[in-house]
């Protein structure tokens, strides 16, 4: 079968490898669509394990079913989650599924930028979901990123009377804007430095869009009746944006760090100010099965417009081009690879 083998962001090769063989407890899924995630182009993170096949925002069709698998049949349309928790450890029992060691070690084989993937037993049990007919394969590639956003906003405890500031209006930022609207946030403010993405933020529901190169905190006060934001969601790893977030949150507010920096980056904190203002700083990673189920329901309901976020649909042979589009982060939003295009 054909795969897009990742060596670095500028070196992704169309190669051949054997189609995976499944055990009695596994599935073989034909990949119909797979989104390129912002984390896929974090070269500092990916370069450690090259060459490899990336891709985790995947939908497809079941083509082989192990004899012990009862939940699925050949022809089923599915979304497959690459990371799944054990649902047994102390972290899972506390609701912290995404710090479960099992979740950080599970994956499907080889990756979504391929013609077929083998779904291991634990992923069949906890990470494979029927894709409703109302959701196309390409729209289904938003299930995983939306699940991550749902989990993040739950941690941030966003409520209808809140003003939400989203820093960074890429794919994750736009999903955060839309979900905050669904929750009923009183006001949604977005920032970016890219005019295309600033326009997208406005299109997808932001009440106010601020150029992040401005002095953001006073601009937030200006459009928010003299107050800073109740909730700040940081969807970029840029250090200036992280520093900006700490100055943009109101007393008693929450800052959610949705994107990681490279290892070793330190952020100064004015501790007395942080302490006296009773600010909560939190972070989030990945999505648990409950978040995935909620994402599927939301996409089905059409309460979020994911379809119009797709800007590029490319073939497997064009995966390298797709990575460059995402890494350049100019006039693009969601880039999807369709192996049979």
C-alpha positions, 0 to 999 in steps of 0.5 A: 500500500502507499503511505506518506512517509515523514522525514521532516516538514520539507521531506515527505515521501510517497512510499510503499509498505505492506498492507497491515495484517490484523489479529482476531481482535483487530480491524483493518480500515481503509482511510478515506480522509485524514486532516493535518493537525498543527501538531503534525508540523511541530518538527521538534516533536516529530523529528525524534522518531523519523521516518514514520507515517503521521496522521491521527484525524482519521475517518475510513471504512472497515474492510476487514474484521477480526473474528473476535470483533462483534461491534463492527462489520465490513462496510461500517463508516468509522472514526478511529481515535489514535490515543485511547486510555485504559479506563482503569488507572487512578488517573482515568478514575479521577477523570484525567484520562488524557494523562493516562500512560496507556493513552500516551502509548497507544496508536494505530498502525501505521498512521492516517496518511496511508491507504489502510490502518490496522486498529489494535484491540484496545483502540477497537474497544475504546477508540473506534466509533461509527460515523453517522451518515449525517457526517461526511468522511471529510467533516469527520476529520474534525471529530478528534480536534473538536474533542480536544477543544470540548475537553479544554473548555470543560477544564476552563469551565466556560459559562454563558455569562463569560467573556472569552478571549481566544488567542490564535485563530488557526483551526483550534482557535476557530473551533474554540470560538464556535464552541464558546458560541454554542455554550452561549458565551456573552462575548467572544474576542479573538486575536491573530497576526494573520489577516486571513485568520482574523477574517476567519475568526469574524466569519465563524463567530467572534464578536471582536477581532484584535490584531495580536501585534497591538497591546491586547489587554487595553483593547480587551478592556475597551471592547468589554466594558472596562474588564479583562476576559473571564476566560483566555484560551491560548491556541499558539505556542508563541511566547509573546502570546502566552505572556499576553494571556497572563495580562488579559485575564480578569480577576478570578479568571482562567487561562487555558493553555491549549498549545505547547511550547518547545521543551525548555521554554520558561515563562516569567510570572508576577507571582504576587499579582497572580496570587492576589487576583486568584487566577487559575492557570490550566492546560489540556491535551488530547481527548477522551472517549466521552469528548469524542462522543460529544464531538460527534453529536455536535458535528451531527447537530450542525451547531458548529460549521466545520465543513466551511473550515476546509480550505484544501483537499489533497491526494496522498501524493500531495501530503508534502504540499499539505504540510508546507501549507499548514506550516506556513500558516498563511491563507489556509485553515483545515488541510485534508488528505484523501488517499483515494483522491 
